[in-house]
């Protein structure tokens, strides 16, 4: 028996949209709290979080809108 809800484009697009929204919220928290992110001994600048916030937010909105049109 096939599960149509798990195989629909709409479900996949919405899940991806929510994942990108969670990433965007993580960057908002970092920007608000001025949290340091270190990779090895290098500190990642806050500008990276601004760019990631814009990109993840835009992708989240775009995928959610696409999911509204998907069958």
N, C-alpha and C positions, 0 to 999 in steps of 0.2 A: 504494500500500500504506500502510495507516494504522499509525502507531506508537502502540500502546496505552499503553506506559509513559510516554510524554511527554504524553499527554492525560488521564491519570488524576488524580482529585482528590487522591488520597493523595500523589502526587509533588509537586503544587503546594503542598499544606499543609506537607509536610516541608521543601521548599525555603524557604518563608516562615518556618517555625519556626527553621531554621538561620540565616537572615539576622537575625532578631530576637535569637537567641542571640549572634551575633557583635557586635551593637550592645550587648547587655548586658555582654559581656566587655570591650568597649572602655570602658564606663563604670566597670567594676570596676578596670581598669588606671588610669584617670584618678583614681579615688578613692584607690587604693593609693599612687600616685606623687605625688599632690597637683599634678597638671599643670594649668597655667593654660590656659584657653581664652579667646581674645580674638576678639570680633566688632567690627570697626572699632577703636574705642578702649575698648570696654566689656568688662570681664572677667565671664565667666559664673560665677555662684556655684556652689559644690560641691553645694548643695541641688538644683540642677537635675539633676545626675548621679544623685543618690539617687533622685529621682522617675523619671528616665528608666530607671534600672536596674530599678526595681520594675515599671514598665510594660512594658518590653521583655522582662524575664524572665517576667512573667505571660503575655504574648502568646505567647512561645516555647513555654511549657509547654502552654498552651491549644491552640495549633495542632497541636502534636505529638500530644496526646491525641485531637484531632479526626481526625488522619490515621490513627490506629489503628482508628477506627470506620468510616472512609470505604471505599467499595468500589472 
